[in-house]
Amino acid sequence: MPGVMLPQSFVLQLAAFADCFTAPSYANFSRIVAGWAHCLGRRTITGVALASGAVGSRHISVFHRFFSRATWVLDELGHVLFDLALAWLPADQPVLVVGDDTLARKRGKCVALASMHRDPLLSTARKPFFSFGYVWVVLAICAPLPMGRERGFALPVLFRLHLGKQRGGQLDVLARRGKPPSTRRLAAIRAGERERRSELELMRELVGAVADWAGERTVYVAVDRLYAGRPLLEERPANVHIISRLRPNAALWTLPPPRRPGQRGRTRRRGERLPPPPVMARARQHWHHLAVTIYGRQVPTTVFRRTALWYTALRDQPVRIVVVRDPAGKRKDNVFFCTDLSASARFILETYAKRWCLGVTFHDAKQHLGLENSAAQAAPAVERTAPMAALVYALILLWYAGRSRERPGASRPLRPWYRQKPIPSFRDMLAAVRRESRRLYITAPSSPPRCRNNPSIPWPDALLATA
C-alpha cells in the first residue's frame, strides 16, 4: 500500500516541491495534498487529515503545526508552481498573468486577521453590503492546457491577505468576554494593524515577484480597473506591461511637443487636453471592424485606437487606448488601455478577457476545495490554509493536463448521456484524481462475474465512479 494516496504521476509532480520543505514537512505536505483532494466534507485541517489516511501513523497536531509553526514560505511554493506552469507556454510567447481579489466569508467573534469588507456579490450600485471575512489578492498565470482548448486556465501562484480597517474590534470583543488574549494572539493583532496595506500595494508586490521569476521574458498583467493606479503603473518592472480598463472620465493629454531651440524654462511634460473617451467615441465616424475571441467564442466588435498620455496615473509614458463598441448596440462602449504601444487591439481585448478564467478558479476552489472552509485561529495558519486550497487546485489541473497529453481520454469519466462535452469540468478532473488514487487500494474481484453478457461497468469502476 503506498504511503500517499495519490497516483504515481501526481507524486512525481509533488517532488518538485521537496526543496521548499524539510523532510518531515514534505511528507506532511504530500499527505495534506492527498487529503485535500479526497476530502468530501468541509476542508478543515482535521477533515483533511482524516481523508489523507495518515491519522493512525501521525498525530493530528502534526497537521495543525504544519500551517501554524512549520518553517516554509508560501511564495517558494508559488515559484515552483510558476515554473511548472511555464513549461506549458511556448518559449517565444509572452507570459500572461491575471490578478484580482476574492472575498472569503467567515463567522465567529474571535477570528484572527478577519474584518469587514465590501461584498461584491451582495452589493448593488445604490446600496453596498459588507461581510465579515478575508480578502485575498491573487495573481495567477494563464496556461494553455490541452483540455481547455481556447479557453485556458488560470493557475494561482501568489497570494496576499488584505487586512481591513476595522482591526481593533477583536481586542474589544476579547475584553468583553473577560478573556485576555495570549501574547502570540496580541502580537498578531498589533502586527496586522501596523502592516495594513492596500490591495494596490499588495498587487504591486506580487507583480514584482512574477517579473523576477520570468527573467527576460515579457509579462503582460491583466487587472481590474481598481488596480490601474500609479503605484502599479509607474513602479512596475521593465519587462512588465499592464492591460486594464480605463475610467470613462480619465484625464487624457496629447504627447508633449519637442523642445524648441532657445526655449527657456523646463520642458513640457504633457500636451493639449483631450476630451474624455465617451466624447471621442461620439465624435468618431470611422470605426474598424474586428472579430475577437472572448470567452471561447468569436465576437464581432468595432474599435478605434488612440495613443495618449494618462498623466494622473503614468506621467512619463503614453498608453495605447482602445475604445470598443458593440455593432448591435446592446452594450455600452468600453475603454481599455495597455502600456505596450506595439500591442494590437485584438491582443489587448483577448488578454483582458482572460481575467474571466481567474473568476472560474475562485468559483471552483471555493465550491470543490473549500477555499472558505478554513477554521484556523493563529495568524500564520490563516495566511497559509486558504492558499493551500488554491495550490491544490493548480496541481490537479497540471496533473490532468499531463495525463491528457500522455493518454488522451484515459482520465475522462464514462458519461454516455453527455454527447457533446469537449471541455471537462474541474469536478471531472478531481474525480479522475480520486479514481486513479483509489485504484491502488481496490483490486479486481477474485472470481469472474456471473453474467458475462452484462455490458455494465465492472464493480471497481462503478465504485470509483462515486468519487
Secondary structure, DSSP 8 states (H G I E B T S, - for coil): --SSSS-HHHHHHHGGGGGGS-HHHHHHHHHHHHHHHH--S---HHHHHHHHT-TTTS-HHHHHHHHHT----HHHHHHHHHHHHHTTS-TTS-EEEEEEEEEEE---SS-TT-EEEE-TTT--SSS--EEEEEEEEEEEEEE--GGGTTS-EEEEEEEEEE--S--THHHHHHHHTT----HHHHHHHHHHHHS---HHHHHHHHHHHHHHHHTTS-EEEE--GGG-SHHHHTT--TTEEEEEE--TT---B-------TT--S---S---B---HHHHHHH----EEEEEEETTEEEEEEEEEEEEB-TTT-SSS-EEEEEEE-TTS-S--EEEEES-TT--HHHHHHHHHTHHHHHHHHHHHHHHH-TT-----SHHHHHHHHHHHHHHHHHHHHHHHHHHHHSTTTSS---TT-S---S--HHHHHHHHHHHHHTTT----SS--S-TT--S--HHHHHHTT-
